[in-house]
Amino acid sequence: MKQVLTVSCKLQVTQEQVTKLNDLLKVFADACEYVNRTVKEGLANELAMQSLVYNEVRALFGLPSQLAIHAIRRVAGNRKTAKQKGKPVKGFARSSATYDVRTFSFREKDWTVSLTMLGKRERFPLAIGNYQRSLLQGQNPKTATLVKRRDGSFYLNIQLESQPPKIEETNSVLGCDLGRTDICVTSSGDKYSGKQVTKIRDKYSDLRTKLQQKAARGTRGSRRRCRRLLQRLSGKERRFQSHVNHTISYRLVQKAKTNQQTIALEDLTGIRERTNELPRSKTERRKSNSWSFYQLRQYLTYKSVKFGVKLVFVNPAYTSKSCHCCGVIGNRNGKHFRCVNLACGWSGDSDLNGAKNIEAIGQLINLPGGSGALSCSWRDVVLRATENATLNRQVG
């Protein structure tokens, strides 16, 4: 299995090249719109679409052959994705174009790239740092995506293929419990606090509210200044959260690799939809919907492959309510958990308790039989815990 790593590189462009890049992106998007409008709805086979409209796309839009093929391929891919989601294809923005080995080349000696434009090829210097240079050094990339960002700058997202190390099988598991107070708590006792993230999110939320109010009812000059400030602030919160998730995921993967462990993570798919059904205040809804667990999961997924660490996902049901020592359903109040089993009586951090339960389920997944053995074993644990809790209440 090959892993694809994307390196985002900023292009140094002249004013003349800016015009050419804008023209290319406009024509590429118009070609996609034409293909989507011309080919009958429901057809998503790339080869069939190409046989129908390839010659027309070349003649009408003047795209080089490979870029015309990539425009048709993008429409086919978008239709397949829209079909899976049960939604129509909305449209194609003039912000990106796809390149392959025939239309793109990278030269390491002067750190430049060559791209096929509407006319002849153009060469662009890369404005990159040591991190990007270390990734591109000695590589021969074959695919890339030209992207125009909101601020008008142009980037080339270069895809690098690599063969990741073999994932070693191990019986040791590192359980990870995700939350808002603590972003992640591991079964070994490590905690990654979410207080700073919450503070930053609250700060930007209040600032956006004030600026939007001023922009709505201020003078013409104040409205213009507020809009400019909102534009400058755009993305700061997102970049901060992304940096935090990158740091946490890297440390978790490195710890698991050093200790030869498998990472067990909760499968929180659909948690936002479930929590939004509960009655909550506007502030609580904002904080709940600003969770970035899926992003952390994505970062853990590709970093695990990159460093040869196995990653498994477990059902989060009862992991925060059951005692990791005896399996009895206990009392959880915020960050504190207390077991109601008189013979056990364990009490402590509820997230640590959940992480240890996730570790136990992860060990079951690693056993021969996989998730089938897991479902039977965990069902027995829950039934036994419920019976013990009932007996304890009767005794009490």
Secondary structure, DSSP 4 states (H G I P E B T S, - for coil): --EEEEEEEEE---HHHHHHHHHHHHHHHHHHHHHHHHSPTT---HHHHHHHHHHHHHHHH---HHHHHHHHHHHHHHHHHHHHHT-------TTEEEE-TTTEEEETTTTEEEEE-SSSEEEEEEE--HHHHHHHTT----EEEEEE-TTS-EEEEEEEEE-PPPPPP-S-EEEEEE-SSEEEEETTS-EEE-HHHHHHHHHHHHHHHHHHHHHHHS-HHHHHHHHHHHHHHTTHHHHHHHHHHHHHHHHHHHHHHHTT-EEEEE--TTHHHHHHTS---HHHHHHHHT--HHHHHHHHHHHHHHHT--EEEE--TTTTTB-TTT--B-EEETTEEE---TTT--EEEHHHHHHHHHHHHHHHHHSTTHHHHHHHHHHHHHHHHHHHHHHHHHH-
